[in-house]
Amino acid sequence: GAVVSQHPSWVICKSGTSVKIECRSLDFQATTMFWYRQFPKQSLMLMATSNEGSKATYEQGVEKDKFLINHASLTLSTLTVTSAHPEDSSFYICSARDLEGTGGDEQYFGPGTRLTVT
Amino acid sequence: DAKTTQPTSMDCAEGRAANLPCNHSTISGNEYVYWYRQIHSQGPQYIIHGLKNNETNEMASLIITEDRKSSTLILPHATLRDTAVYYCIVRVRDAGKSTFGDGTTLTVKP
């Protein structure tokens, strides 16, 4: 099946700094990618929809100026957590939409990035 | 997307079939039923999906009731590695994004 990677797999940063997380579709082109956040013992919560070549669409309650999303190519979307604070510590997961695969319109998830802000 | 209801947790003996139910009574005619699972500290893994017919692949079987208001995911021979949180999601095929509920924590025991 299609593969989605994330980098880094985990990161520790100091409060006030910014962190960039990359999401790549390795063997397919993804015009649309999604970013989720998951706190301990909770489900995944959709943060935003990332569209190649256009602005991201953010879910209600997600600060677009704090979580900057860039989808500059068909295989790469980045999420930058700006001025990170301890409450931003979470597991960030991306997914990519494959419209051309054998299964039709399918969504594949990355392995996640564990962010810890100290 | 239609809301789904799943039991919070289930146990299953290793080697036995695991049957995970999901209620989606408000599902629309063009919404598919998708199942994903998430092993601890990993991204969700796609398992199977269907519209109205029963489906089977190398991982599992999906049984959808005739009125489509509920479904059951069947892992025919559960192993310890099947211990995970299983999410049932209903969405239209071209919506792309998935809305996750709380899922069912399946624990497979020796």
Interface residues (C-beta under 8 A of the other chain):
Chain A: G1 V4 Q6 T32 F34 Y36 S43 L44 M45 L46 T49 F91 I93 S95 R97 G104 D105 E106 Q107 Y108 F109 G110 P111 G112 R114
Chain B: Y36 Q38 S41 Q42 G43 P44 Q45 Y46 Y87 R93 D94 G96 K97 S98 T99 F100 G101 D102 G103
